[in-house]
Amino acid sequence: MDWEVILKGLGLVIFGLLFVLVGLDGWRHRRQERISAIEAAILRAGDDEEPLPLDRWDRTMAYVQPVLMLIFGPLMILGGVAILSLLGE
């Protein structure tokens, strides 16, 4: 039973670190135009079409997603550390 709790705590810490790293990278490159992996795959399969231009939603999400990742990443790390620290009691 303890190993399940340890795995959950470590999983939260690892995913929290991943969220923080991806959030920092997203914030650093928020002003660059980029396309999603799905759109890139569709364009590769098609006839060399150009990607759609970014609209207001895309530009807004370029700011919102990194902020949410930078909020929830440390919370996940804190939760994972809290779970792991409760095992010592």
C-alpha positions in Angstrom: 0.0 0.0 0.0 2.8 2.4 0.8 4.3 2.0 -2.7 1.1 3.2 -4.3 1.2 6.4 -2.2 4.9 6.9 -3.1 4.1 6.4 -6.8 1.3 9.0 -6.6 3.5 11.5 -4.7 6.4 11.1 -7.2 4.0 11.3 -10.1 2.7 14.6 -8.8 6.2 15.9 -8.3 7.3 14.8 -11.8 4.2 16.2 -13.6 4.5 19.4 -11.6 8.1 19.8 -12.8 7.0 19.1 -16.3 4.3 21.7 -16.1 6.7 24.3 -14.8 9.3 23.6 -17.5 6.7 23.6 -20.3 5.1 26.7 -18.8 8.4 28.6 -18.8 9.1 27.5 -22.3 5.7 28.6 -23.4 6.0 32.0 -21.7 9.4 32.5 -23.3 8.0 31.8 -26.8 4.5 33.2 -26.5 5.0 35.8 -29.2 6.2 33.5 -31.9 3.8 32.1 -34.4 3.5 28.3 -34.2 1.1 25.7 -35.3 -0.2 22.7 -33.4 1.1 19.2 -34.1 -2.3 18.2 -35.4 -2.4 21.0 -37.9 1.2 20.2 -39.0 0.2 16.6 -39.6 -2.8 17.6 -41.7 -0.7 20.1 -43.7 1.9 17.4 -44.4 -0.8 15.0 -45.6 -2.4 17.6 -47.8 -1.2 19.6 -50.8 1.4 21.9 -49.3 -1.2 24.3 -48.0 -0.3 27.2 -45.7 -1.4 27.1 -42.1 -4.3 29.2 -41.0 -3.4 32.7 -39.6 -3.6 33.1 -35.9 -6.8 34.6 -34.6 -7.6 36.3 -31.3 -8.3 33.0 -29.6 -4.9 31.6 -30.5 -3.1 34.7 -29.3 -5.0 34.7 -26.0 -4.2 31.0 -25.4 -0.5 31.7 -26.0 -0.7 33.8 -22.8 -3.2 31.8 -20.8 -1.8 28.3 -21.1 1.7 29.1 -19.8 0.3 31.1 -16.9 -2.0 28.2 -15.9 0.9 25.8 -16.1 3.0 28.0 -13.9 0.2 28.1 -11.4 -0.7 24.4 -11.3 2.9 23.1 -11.7 4.1 24.4 -8.3 0.7 23.3 -6.7 1.3 19.8 -8.0 4.8 19.8 -6.7 3.6 21.0 -3.3 0.9 18.3 -3.3 3.3 15.6 -4.2 5.8 16.7 -1.5 2.9 16.8 1.1 1.9 13.3 0.2 5.4 12.0 0.5 6.0 13.8 3.8 2.9 12.2 5.3 4.4 8.8 4.8 7.0 9.6 7.5 4.4 9.9 10.2 
